[in-house]
Amino acid sequence: MSEFLRRNQVLLGSGVFLLLSLVLLTVNRGRVRRFDPLGAVFLEVLRPLQAVTTQTTGALGNLWTRYVSLVGIDAENRELKLRLRSLEAEHRRDAEIELENRRLSRLLDFQGDVPSQLVTARVIAKDASGLFQSFTLDRGEGSGIKPGMAVVCADGVVGRIAQVSPHASRVLLISDHNSGVDALVQRTRARGIVEGALNRTCSMKFIKRGDEIDVNDVIVTSGLDGLFPKGILIGRVSRVTRKDFGLFQVAEVVPAADFAKLEEVLVLKSPPREVNAAIDALERARATPEPTATPTPEPTPTPPPAVRRHGTPPPAPRASPAPAAHSPPAARATAAPAPRPKPHA
């Protein structure tokens, strides 16, 4: 028996498994829930592995999605930064253009107020030694600039031309200790000399002790030094020093022009006397009222001639009454009756 089972074990095993399958198919036929004990075992064994696999796959998917999103966000961020820098640069250019337009507009307004031949020049360098207060301009003899000409800007007096080359010139500022401008106090017409100092400030000297001058008074050019026309702004008084002795008083003046931010200037080519005469004529013209025009009466329209029909004779002209003769009063009186003849005796 054992020999029979040993020899036919494969066949017998296959038959047993086939019979078991037939039994299981017969038992599970017609039922909703099938009897599968091995499936339940495999399901329970594989549940943790499937859960770990699902979590790992989800984590890897989320990480990849975040990485791809971060790469896209980083590229977008770089693009936005480039656009922001471009917009900031454009805004700066627009602001610079607007400031330049304002400066040039103020220069044009100043040119309209000062009747003189002007040369517009740009500041290209400043004195680096510190010994002198001077600028270098990009215009020279080729533009008609000569030493001694006045240099101004839209804010006021800048200085005078000290040295000239064919294509450049050097301006000595009013804050230099070698410069001097004849000036007036606009409010009281007190006269003095505005000079520069070693500490890069300005002071108005040689003001008579009895003249009135206070802080915040406006200082303008007098036009008597032969360099600057009259009435151009120099600055404002910041402090007045009156000593107990002496004939004069001194006032510190803050220049109206900011030399640290100066970029464009105007060089006055016309002589100051001609400019002063033109300014006086302009002031007189502004002060003189313009004559008002007398209204002319409108002509009365003449009536159109009457239309005459064909065959109708023209109307006879109306006789105008003869003018009364200017006769003496005796001629205009009623004639007296003739005298009666006297009877004969």
Beta strands, then each sheet from edge to edge (+ up, - down):
strand 1: 118-126
strand 2: 134-137
strand 3: 150-152
strand 4: 157-164
strand 5: 169-173
strand 6: 180-185
strand 7: 191-196
strand 8: 202-208
strand 9: 218-221
strand 10: 233-241
strand 11: 248-255
strand 12: 264-268
sheet 1: 1+ 2- 5+ 4- 3+ 12- 1+
sheet 2: 6+ 7- 8+ 11- 10+ 9- 6+
end
